[in-house]
């Protein structure tokens, strides 16, 4: 039986039909990715599925006692404690059992109670506590928040002071830790860095729950999804396989529908021409018969045409051979406590026409580096110089150059003065059509603001494009349009992005931020990923070597008990061995978890500890047998 099923589902706001006629099933362990243009109704569909919104038409059925975890794009938290305490609410039942166990234990010391009855109650509570993962839930939280990039200082801050990204990651951690039957996520990768997205991808792939995800991250959908649901033009179409397979199947379907529509239109035109010609002549009976059959013909709908950003190749004037050069550069910031260094930068040279992508964890200083080399933030040390004839185009992550009170048209014209109709025509290519150009920037969605910022950037025809997370609010068609522009761009590109599809398509060189420094990798994203995989394989080999049982030591006969120093303590060897065996089991479990999380430092440390514990166990066993 499906976890959730719907029949003829429809949602509309006033006269606007968002979607209709939606029939779907969500089965156990499903891996569903939902795609479609911005504003197509994806979030409304998720809200209906989880019960936060009622449909205007149709029926929805959910399994009895189903547990649903839902993380919206922008979680609204009313929690008054810290983010850590909010995440801990995923284990309310376990923590309640801890209190019950503590109370039950305290009753054992009370003479007035029945000790046997209390003992049975304590044993039952303990069994339930163990079944719910009571001994490991704190470690589970640590692994979860580490994988999602939530730092301890962030977790211990009040929830109401957290940023939107921090609240989203905390809500994601809480939902994942709650072990739901159905996990529903709306754009979960928006606030995750490369490490976090990769971790989430792997986690969801191995999760036992059903997963439904709305995402524009094609790389993520390729690795996670086994079904793609396309919600577009008010209809839901389902496709088997991942995103790449969906694109192939969709293209085949669209081509087939276009041919069928054109063939039917050609047939209708011929029939109508015959009817019009012979309606009043000798063949009028035949014409009337054809008209009757034509009226009964089931018409094929015209294939939908998608609205997407339509861009021509961006022009770029010629620069000198070296577009950007750094020397002894150190990047950071200065506050009341003095300078804080974020990154040490190797001496870099960006050549004319090169395409470089900067990748790394959130908070490692990527945006500060960009602002430093562009002269917007002073360096802590060293220098950065732009080359000759460089005309800069800078796309900022926060889109802070846009003024909310300006109209879209005024915001565009302040960058380049041009005739009114020419400006409207250019903006129409970025989907600002009709009266859209007179809307205030503050009333625009994130995707619309991003498109406006891109229009303002490209109209200047820069020869150095510096792009800081340019695809964050773009849907898939807009991302693909941007990629086509950048692929044909003849200037120099410096890109900061967590969009692995974009980085793999464009980058010829990578700048990787980690451990307070930038490392230059002379290759593509795929080559860098393969190099990281080799590092992980080598680390896993080292782990296996460390984890091998130590050679059994030769038997050493213990001194005669009669000659034992009476002051020496008596060792309970059986208990020592049992403790060592339990320790080994715990280390092996943590090793497996560290391997799944690709934590190389933790893997090495645990492997060394496993080797030492194994050696001690072998020695104690030898002593005990003798």
C-alpha positions as CSV (number, residue, x, y, z in Angstrom):
1,X,0.0,0.0,0.0
2,X,1.4,3.5,-0.9
3,X,2.4,5.8,2.0
4,X,0.5,8.6,0.2
5,X,-1.8,8.5,-2.8
6,X,-3.9,11.2,-4.5
7,X,-6.7,11.3,-7.0
8,X,-7.6,14.2,-9.3
9,X,-5.9,16.7,-7.1
10,X,-6.2,20.4,-7.9
11,X,-5.0,23.7,-6.3
12,X,-6.0,27.1,-7.5
13,X,-5.7,30.6,-6.1
14,X,-8.7,32.6,-7.3
15,X,-9.0,32.2,-11.0
16,X,-5.4,31.0,-11.4
17,X,-5.2,27.2,-11.7
18,X,-1.8,26.1,-10.2
19,X,-2.3,22.4,-11.1
20,X,-5.1,20.0,-11.7
21,X,-5.8,16.3,-12.3
22,X,-2.9,15.1,-10.3
23,X,-2.9,11.4,-9.6
24,X,0.2,10.0,-7.7
25,X,1.5,7.3,-5.4
26,X,4.4,7.6,-3.0
27,X,5.6,4.1,-2.1
28,X,8.0,2.9,0.6
29,X,11.7,3.7,0.0
30,X,10.7,5.9,-3.0
31,X,13.3,8.4,-4.2
32,X,11.4,11.1,-6.0
33,X,12.8,14.4,-7.4
34,X,10.2,17.1,-8.4
35,X,11.3,19.6,-11.0
36,X,9.6,22.4,-12.9
37,X,9.8,26.2,-13.4
38,X,9.7,28.7,-10.5
39,X,6.1,29.4,-9.7
40,X,4.8,26.2,-11.2
41,X,3.2,24.9,-8.0
42,X,5.9,22.6,-6.6
43,X,5.8,24.0,-3.1
44,X,2.0,24.0,-3.1
45,X,2.0,20.3,-4.0
46,X,4.4,19.5,-1.1
47,X,2.2,21.4,1.4
48,X,-0.8,19.4,0.2
49,X,1.1,16.1,0.5
50,X,2.2,16.8,4.1
51,X,-1.2,18.1,5.2
52,X,-0.3,21.8,5.6
53,X,-2.6,22.9,2.8
54,X,-6.0,21.6,1.7
55,X,-6.5,20.9,-2.0
56,X,-9.4,22.7,-3.8
57,X,-10.4,19.5,-5.6
58,X,-9.6,15.8,-5.4
59,X,-8.7,13.3,-2.6
60,X,-5.6,12.5,-0.7
61,X,-5.0,9.3,1.4
62,X,-2.2,8.7,3.8
63,X,-1.1,5.5,5.6
64,X,-2.3,5.1,9.2
65,X,0.2,6.4,11.8
66,X,2.5,7.7,9.1
67,X,5.4,9.8,10.4
68,X,6.2,12.7,8.0
69,X,9.3,14.9,8.2
70,X,8.9,18.2,6.2
71,X,11.5,20.9,5.7
72,X,10.3,24.0,3.7
73,X,12.5,26.4,1.8
74,X,12.4,28.9,4.7
75,X,11.5,27.3,8.0
76,X,9.8,29.7,10.4
77,X,11.0,28.9,13.9
78,X,9.1,30.0,17.0
79,X,11.5,28.0,19.3
80,X,12.8,30.1,22.2
81,X,15.9,28.0,23.0
82,X,19.1,27.3,21.1
83,X,19.3,25.6,17.8
84,X,20.9,22.6,19.6
85,X,17.8,22.3,21.8
86,X,15.6,22.6,18.8
87,X,17.4,19.7,17.1
88,X,17.2,17.7,20.3
89,X,13.4,17.8,20.1
90,X,13.7,15.0,17.5
91,X,14.5,12.8,20.5
92,X,11.8,13.9,22.9
93,X,10.7,10.3,23.6
94,X,14.2,9.2,24.3
95,X,14.9,12.1,26.6
96,X,11.6,11.5,28.4
97,X,12.7,7.9,28.9
98,X,15.9,9.2,30.4
99,X,14.0,11.1,33.0
100,X,11.8,8.1,33.7
101,X,14.8,5.9,34.1
102,X,16.4,8.4,36.5
103,X,13.2,8.5,38.6
104,X,12.8,4.8,38.6
105,X,16.5,4.3,39.7
106,X,16.0,6.7,42.6
107,X,13.0,4.7,43.8
108,X,15.2,1.6,44.3
109,X,16.8,3.4,47.3
110,X,13.4,4.1,48.9
111,X,12.5,1.4,51.5
112,X,8.7,2.0,51.2
113,X,8.4,0.8,47.6
114,X,8.3,-2.7,46.2
115,X,11.8,-3.2,44.9
116,X,10.9,-6.1,42.6
117,X,8.1,-4.1,40.9
118,X,10.4,-1.1,40.5
119,X,13.1,-3.4,39.1
120,X,10.7,-4.8,36.5
121,X,9.6,-1.3,35.5
122,X,13.2,-0.1,35.2
123,X,14.1,-3.1,33.0
124,X,11.1,-2.4,30.7
125,X,12.0,1.3,30.4
126,X,15.7,0.3,29.7
127,X,14.6,-2.1,27.0
128,X,12.5,0.6,25.3
129,X,15.4,3.1,25.7
130,X,17.8,0.8,24.0
131,X,15.4,0.1,21.2
132,X,15.0,3.8,20.5
133,X,18.8,4.3,20.3
134,X,19.2,5.9,23.7
135,X,22.9,5.0,24.0
136,X,23.8,6.5,20.6
137,X,21.5,9.4,19.9
138,X,23.9,12.1,21.1
139,X,26.6,10.7,18.7
140,X,24.0,10.6,15.9
141,X,23.3,14.3,16.5
142,X,27.0,15.1,16.4
143,X,27.4,13.3,13.1
144,X,24.3,14.9,11.6
145,X,25.1,18.5,12.5
146,X,28.8,18.0,11.4
147,X,27.6,16.6,8.0
148,X,25.3,19.5,7.5
149,X,27.9,22.1,8.4
150,X,26.5,23.4,11.7
151,X,29.3,24.6,14.0
152,X,29.0,24.2,17.8
153,X,28.9,28.0,18.3
154,X,26.0,28.2,15.9
155,X,24.1,25.4,17.6
156,X,24.5,27.0,21.0
157,X,23.2,30.4,19.8
158,X,19.5,31.4,20.3
159,X,17.3,30.1,17.5
160,X,15.8,33.5,16.9
161,X,19.2,35.0,16.0
162,X,20.1,32.3,13.5
163,X,20.2,33.1,9.8
164,X,17.8,31.6,7.3
165,X,20.5,29.1,6.2
166,X,21.3,28.1,9.7
167,X,17.6,27.6,10.5
168,X,17.2,25.5,7.4
169,X,20.1,23.2,8.2
170,X,18.9,22.8,11.8
171,X,15.4,21.9,10.5
172,X,17.0,19.4,8.1
173,X,18.9,17.8,10.9
174,X,15.8,17.6,13.1
175,X,13.8,16.0,10.3
176,X,16.5,13.5,9.4
177,X,17.1,12.5,13.0
178,X,13.3,11.9,13.5
179,X,13.5,8.8,11.3
180,X,10.2,9.6,9.4
181,X,8.4,7.1,7.1
182,X,8.3,9.9,4.5
183,X,10.8,12.8,4.2
184,X,9.7,15.8,2.2
185,X,12.3,18.4,1.4
186,X,11.9,21.7,-0.5
187,X,15.1,22.9,-2.0
188,X,17.3,21.4,0.7
189,X,20.7,22.1,-1.0
190,X,20.2,25.9,-1.3
191,X,22.2,26.6,1.9
192,X,24.6,23.7,1.9
193,X,28.2,23.9,0.7
194,X,29.8,21.3,-1.5
195,X,30.7,19.0,1.4
196,X,27.2,19.3,2.9
197,X,25.5,18.5,-0.4
198,X,27.7,15.5,-1.0
199,X,27.0,14.2,2.5
200,X,23.2,14.7,2.2
201,X,23.2,13.0,-1.2
202,X,24.9,9.9,0.3
203,X,22.7,10.0,3.4
204,X,19.5,10.1,1.5
205,X,20.7,7.3,-0.9
206,X,21.1,4.9,2.1
207,X,18.1,6.2,4.0
208,X,15.3,3.6,4.7
209,X,12.5,6.2,4.4
210,X,10.7,7.4,1.3
211,X,12.1,10.7,0.1
212,X,10.4,13.4,-2.0
213,X,12.6,16.4,-2.9
214,X,12.0,19.6,-4.9
215,X,15.4,20.6,-6.3
216,X,17.0,22.5,-9.2
217,X,20.3,20.8,-8.5
218,X,20.8,18.4,-11.4
219,X,23.9,16.8,-10.1
220,X,22.0,16.0,-6.8
221,X,19.0,14.6,-8.7
222,X,21.2,12.4,-10.8
223,X,22.7,10.7,-7.8
224,X,19.7,10.6,-5.5
225,X,16.5,10.2,-7.5
226,X,15.0,7.1,-9.0
227,X,11.9,8.9,-10.2
228,X,11.4,12.4,-11.6
229,X,8.0,14.2,-11.3
230,X,7.7,17.2,-13.6
231,X,5.1,19.8,-12.6
232,X,4.7,22.2,-15.5
233,X,1.8,24.1,-17.1
234,X,-0.5,22.8,-14.4
235,X,0.1,19.1,-15.0
236,X,2.2,16.4,-13.4
237,X,4.2,14.0,-15.6
238,X,6.2,11.1,-14.1
239,X,9.3,9.6,-15.5
240,X,11.4,6.6,-14.3
241,X,15.1,7.0,-13.5
242,X,17.3,10.0,-12.5
243,X,17.4,13.5,-14.0
244,X,19.6,12.6,-17.0
245,X,17.2,9.8,-18.0
246,X,14.3,12.2,-17.5
247,X,15.8,14.7,-20.0
248,X,16.1,12.0,-22.6
249,X,12.6,10.6,-22.1
250,X,11.1,14.1,-22.0
251,X,12.8,15.1,-25.2
252,X,11.5,11.9,-26.9
253,X,8.0,12.6,-25.6
254,X,8.0,16.2,-26.7
255,X,9.2,15.3,-30.2
256,X,6.5,12.6,-30.4
257,X,3.8,14.9,-29.3
258,X,4.9,17.7,-31.7
259,X,4.9,15.2,-34.6
260,X,1.4,13.9,-33.7
261,X,0.1,17.4,-33.3
262,X,1.5,18.6,-36.6
263,X,0.2,15.5,-38.4
264,X,-3.3,16.0,-37.0
265,X,-3.2,19.7,-37.9
266,X,-2.2,18.9,-41.4
267,X,-5.1,16.3,-41.6
268,X,-7.6,18.9,-40.2
269,X,-6.5,21.5,-42.7
270,X,-6.9,19.1,-45.7
271,X,-10.3,18.0,-44.4
272,X,-11.5,21.5,-43.8
273,X,-10.3,22.6,-47.3
274,X,-12.4,19.7,-48.9
275,X,-15.4,20.7,-46.8
276,X,-15.2,24.3,-47.7
277,X,-14.7,23.5,-51.4
278,X,-17.6,21.0,-51.9
279,X,-20.0,22.1,-49.2
280,X,-22.6,23.4,-51.8
281,X,-21.5,21.3,-54.8
282,X,-22.2,17.8,-56.1
283,X,-20.1,16.3,-53.4
284,X,-22.0,18.1,-50.6
285,X,-23.1,14.8,-48.9
286,X,-19.5,13.7,-48.7
287,X,-18.4,17.1,-47.4
288,X,-21.1,17.0,-44.8
289,X,-20.0,13.5,-43.7
290,X,-16.4,14.6,-43.4
291,X,-17.5,17.7,-41.4
292,X,-19.4,15.4,-39.0
293,X,-16.3,13.1,-38.5
294,X,-14.1,16.1,-38.1
295,X,-16.3,17.5,-35.4
296,X,-16.1,14.2,-33.5
297,X,-12.3,14.0,-33.8
298,X,-10.4,14.1,-30.5
299,X,-8.1,17.0,-30.8
300,X,-4.4,16.7,-29.7
301,X,-3.4,19.7,-27.5
302,X,-0.7,22.0,-28.9
303,X,2.6,21.1,-27.1
304,X,3.4,23.6,-24.4
305,X,6.1,26.1,-25.0
306,X,8.3,26.9,-22.0
307,X,9.2,30.4,-21.0
308,X,12.9,30.6,-20.3
309,X,15.7,33.1,-20.2
310,X,16.8,33.8,-23.8
311,X,20.3,35.1,-24.1
312,X,22.7,35.6,-26.9
313,X,26.4,35.1,-26.4
314,X,27.9,37.8,-24.2
315,X,30.5,40.0,-25.9
316,X,33.9,40.7,-24.3
317,X,36.7,43.1,-25.4
318,X,40.4,41.9,-25.4
319,X,42.5,42.3,-22.2
320,X,46.2,41.8,-21.5
321,X,47.6,38.2,-21.2
322,X,47.4,38.3,-17.4
323,X,44.0,39.4,-16.1
324,X,44.6,39.0,-12.4
325,X,47.8,38.6,-10.4
326,X,48.3,38.1,-6.6
327,X,51.5,38.2,-4.6
328,X,51.9,37.1,-0.9
329,X,48.2,37.7,-0.4
330,X,46.6,37.0,3.0
331,X,42.8,37.5,3.2
332,X,40.8,38.2,6.3
333,X,39.1,41.0,8.3
334,X,39.9,43.4,11.1
335,X,37.6,44.2,14.0
336,X,38.0,45.3,17.6
337,X,40.1,42.3,18.5
338,X,42.5,43.0,15.7
339,X,43.1,41.2,12.3
340,X,41.7,37.7,11.7
341,X,43.3,35.7,8.9
342,X,41.0,33.5,6.9
343,X,43.1,32.4,3.9
344,X,46.7,32.3,2.8
345,X,46.7,32.6,-1.0
346,X,49.4,31.2,-3.3
347,X,50.8,33.5,-5.9
348,X,48.1,33.3,-8.6
349,X,47.9,34.4,-12.3
350,X,44.6,34.2,-14.1
351,X,45.3,34.1,-17.9
352,X,43.1,35.8,-20.5
353,X,40.2,33.5,-21.4
354,X,40.7,31.2,-18.5
355,X,37.8,29.7,-16.5
356,X,38.5,29.2,-12.8
357,X,36.0,27.9,-10.2
358,X,36.5,28.4,-6.4
359,X,35.0,25.7,-4.2
360,X,35.1,24.9,-0.5
361,X,33.1,24.8,2.7
362,X,30.9,27.6,3.8
363,X,32.6,30.2,6.0
364,X,36.1,29.5,4.7
365,X,36.5,33.0,3.2
366,X,35.6,32.5,-0.5
367,X,33.5,35.7,-0.7
368,X,36.1,37.7,1.3
369,X,38.8,36.5,-1.1
370,X,36.7,37.7,-4.1
371,X,36.1,41.1,-2.5
372,X,39.7,41.4,-1.6
373,X,41.1,40.8,-5.1
374,X,38.5,43.3,-6.5
375,X,39.7,46.0,-4.1
376,X,36.5,46.1,-2.0
377,X,38.2,44.8,1.2
378,X,41.8,45.6,2.1
379,X,44.2,42.6,2.3
380,X,45.9,41.7,5.6
381,X,49.1,41.3,3.6
382,X,50.4,41.1,0.1
383,X,48.8,42.5,-3.1
384,X,46.3,41.8,-5.9
385,X,46.4,43.6,-9.2
386,X,44.0,43.5,-12.2
387,X,45.6,43.4,-15.6
388,X,45.4,45.9,-18.5
389,X,42.1,46.9,-20.1
390,X,40.1,44.8,-17.7
391,X,36.4,45.6,-17.6
392,X,34.9,44.0,-14.5
393,X,31.5,42.4,-14.2
394,X,30.8,41.3,-10.6
395,X,27.7,39.3,-9.6
396,X,27.3,39.4,-5.8
397,X,25.8,36.6,-3.8
398,X,23.6,38.9,-1.8
399,X,22.4,41.0,-4.8
400,X,23.0,44.0,-2.5
401,X,23.5,46.4,-5.4
402,X,19.8,46.3,-6.1
403,X,17.6,49.0,-4.6
404,X,14.2,47.7,-3.4
405,X,12.4,51.0,-4.1
406,X,13.4,51.1,-7.8
407,X,11.4,49.6,-10.5
408,X,12.9,46.8,-12.6
409,X,13.2,49.1,-15.5
410,X,14.8,52.0,-13.6
411,X,17.2,49.5,-12.0
412,X,18.3,48.4,-15.4
413,X,18.5,51.8,-17.0
414,X,20.8,53.1,-14.2
415,X,23.4,50.7,-15.4
416,X,23.2,51.7,-19.1
417,X,21.1,54.5,-20.6
418,X,19.2,53.3,-23.7
419,X,15.9,53.9,-25.5
420,X,12.9,52.8,-23.4
421,X,11.6,50.2,-25.9
422,X,15.1,48.8,-26.4
423,X,15.5,48.3,-22.6
424,X,12.1,46.6,-22.4
425,X,13.0,44.3,-25.2
426,X,16.3,43.3,-23.5
427,X,14.6,42.7,-20.2
428,X,11.9,40.6,-21.9
429,X,14.7,38.1,-22.7
430,X,15.1,37.7,-18.9
431,X,11.3,37.1,-18.6
432,X,10.4,40.6,-17.5
433,X,7.4,41.1,-19.9
434,X,4.6,43.6,-20.1
435,X,4.0,45.4,-16.8
436,X,6.6,43.3,-15.0
437,X,9.2,46.0,-15.8
438,X,7.2,48.5,-13.6
439,X,7.2,46.3,-10.5
440,X,9.4,47.4,-7.6
441,X,12.5,45.3,-7.1
442,X,11.5,44.7,-3.4
443,X,8.4,42.9,-4.6
444,X,10.4,40.5,-6.8
445,X,11.1,36.9,-5.9
446,X,14.7,35.7,-5.4
447,X,14.7,34.3,-8.9
448,X,13.5,37.5,-10.5
449,X,16.1,39.6,-8.6
450,X,18.8,37.2,-9.8
451,X,17.6,37.6,-13.4
452,X,17.6,41.3,-13.1
453,X,21.2,41.3,-11.6
454,X,22.3,39.1,-14.5
455,X,20.7,41.5,-17.0
456,X,22.4,44.5,-15.5
457,X,25.7,42.6,-15.6
458,X,25.7,41.3,-19.1
459,X,24.5,44.6,-20.7
460,X,27.9,46.1,-19.7
461,X,29.8,43.6,-21.8
462,X,32.6,42.9,-19.2
463,X,35.7,41.0,-20.2
464,X,36.2,39.6,-16.6
465,X,33.2,37.9,-15.1
466,X,33.4,37.3,-11.3
467,X,30.3,35.3,-10.3
468,X,29.5,34.6,-6.6
469,X,26.9,31.8,-6.5
470,X,25.0,32.9,-9.7
471,X,22.5,30.0,-9.9
472,X,21.2,30.1,-6.3
473,X,17.6,31.2,-7.1
474,X,17.5,30.0,-10.7
475,X,15.3,27.2,-11.9
476,X,16.7,24.6,-14.3
477,X,15.9,26.3,-17.6
478,X,17.4,29.5,-16.4
479,X,20.5,27.7,-15.2
480,X,20.9,26.0,-18.6
481,X,20.5,29.4,-20.4
482,X,23.2,30.9,-18.2
483,X,25.5,27.9,-18.9
484,X,25.1,28.4,-22.7
485,X,26.1,32.1,-22.4
486,X,29.1,31.3,-20.3
487,X,30.2,28.4,-22.5
488,X,30.3,30.9,-25.5
489,X,31.9,33.7,-23.5
490,X,35.3,34.7,-24.8
491,X,36.4,36.6,-21.7
492,X,37.8,35.4,-18.4
493,X,35.6,33.8,-15.7
494,X,36.2,33.5,-12.0
495,X,33.3,31.5,-10.4
496,X,32.3,30.7,-6.8
497,X,29.7,28.1,-6.8
498,X,28.3,24.9,-5.1
499,X,26.5,24.0,-8.3
500,X,28.5,21.0,-9.3
501,X,26.9,20.8,-12.7
502,X,28.0,24.3,-13.5
503,X,31.5,23.9,-12.1
504,X,32.0,20.6,-14.0
505,X,30.8,22.2,-17.2
506,X,32.9,25.4,-17.1
507,X,36.0,25.1,-14.9
508,X,39.4,24.3,-16.3
509,X,41.2,25.1,-13.0
510,X,40.0,24.9,-9.4
511,X,40.8,27.0,-6.3
512,X,40.0,24.9,-3.3
513,X,39.7,26.5,0.2
514,X,40.4,24.3,3.2
515,X,42.3,24.6,6.5
516,X,43.0,28.3,6.1
517,X,44.6,28.3,2.7
518,X,43.8,28.1,-1.0
519,X,45.2,25.2,-3.1
520,X,45.3,25.5,-6.8
521,X,44.2,22.3,-8.7
522,X,45.2,22.4,-12.4
523,X,42.3,20.3,-13.7
524,X,38.5,19.9,-14.0
525,X,36.0,19.2,-11.3
526,X,35.8,15.5,-12.4
527,X,39.6,15.2,-12.2
528,X,39.6,16.8,-8.7
529,X,36.8,14.5,-7.6
530,X,38.7,11.5,-8.8
531,X,41.8,12.7,-6.9
532,X,39.7,13.0,-3.7
533,X,38.4,9.5,-4.3
534,X,41.9,8.1,-4.5
535,X,42.8,9.8,-1.2
536,X,39.8,8.2,0.4
537,X,40.7,4.8,-1.0
538,X,44.3,5.2,0.3
539,X,42.9,6.2,3.7
540,X,40.5,3.2,3.8
541,X,43.5,0.9,3.0
542,X,45.4,2.5,6.0
543,X,42.3,1.9,8.2
544,X,42.2,-1.7,7.2
545,X,45.9,-2.1,7.9
546,X,45.4,-0.5,11.3
547,X,42.3,-2.5,12.1
548,X,44.1,-5.9,11.5
549,X,44.4,-8.0,14.7
550,X,47.9,-7.6,16.1
551,X,50.1,-10.7,16.1
552,X,49.3,-12.9,19.1
553,X,52.1,-12.5,21.6
554,X,53.9,-15.5,22.9
555,X,52.6,-17.0,26.1
556,X,54.3,-15.6,29.1
557,X,53.8,-17.6,32.3
558,X,52.6,-15.5,35.2
559,X,54.4,-15.7,38.5
560,X,53.2,-18.3,41.0
561,X,50.2,-16.8,42.8
562,X,51.8,-17.8,46.1
563,X,54.7,-15.5,45.4
564,X,52.5,-12.6,44.4
565,X,53.1,-9.4,46.2
566,X,50.3,-9.2,48.8
567,X,50.2,-5.4,48.3
568,X,49.4,-5.8,44.5
569,X,45.7,-5.3,43.5
570,X,43.7,-8.4,42.3
571,X,42.7,-7.9,38.7
572,X,39.3,-9.3,37.5
573,X,40.7,-10.4,34.2
574,X,37.4,-11.6,32.8
575,X,35.9,-8.1,33.3
576,X,38.9,-6.5,31.7
577,X,38.6,-8.7,28.6
578,X,34.9,-8.0,28.4
579,X,35.4,-4.3,28.6
580,X,38.1,-4.5,25.9
581,X,35.8,-6.5,23.6
582,X,33.0,-4.0,24.1
583,X,35.4,-1.2,23.4
584,X,36.5,-2.9,20.1
585,X,32.8,-3.2,19.0
586,X,32.2,0.5,19.7
587,X,35.3,1.5,17.8
588,X,34.3,-0.7,14.8
589,X,30.9,1.0,14.7
590,X,32.4,4.4,14.9
591,X,34.9,3.5,12.2
592,X,32.1,2.5,9.9
593,X,30.3,5.8,10.6
594,X,33.4,7.8,9.9
595,X,33.9,5.9,6.7
596,X,30.4,6.7,5.5
597,X,30.9,10.3,6.5
598,X,34.3,10.4,4.6
599,X,35.9,11.9,7.7
600,X,39.5,11.0,7.0
601,X,41.1,12.4,10.2
602,X,38.5,10.6,12.4
603,X,39.0,7.4,10.4
604,X,42.8,7.5,11.0
605,X,42.5,8.3,14.7
606,X,39.9,5.5,15.3
607,X,42.0,3.0,13.3
608,X,45.0,3.7,15.5
609,X,42.9,3.4,18.7
610,X,41.4,0.1,17.3
611,X,44.9,-1.3,16.7
612,X,46.1,-0.4,20.3
613,X,42.9,-1.9,21.8
614,X,43.2,-5.1,19.7
615,X,46.8,-5.5,20.9
616,X,45.9,-5.1,24.5
617,X,43.1,-7.6,24.2
618,X,45.4,-10.2,22.7
619,X,47.8,-9.7,25.6
620,X,45.1,-10.0,28.2
621,X,43.7,-13.2,26.6
622,X,47.1,-14.7,26.6
623,X,47.6,-13.9,30.3
624,X,44.1,-15.2,31.2
625,X,44.6,-18.6,29.4
626,X,47.9,-19.1,31.1
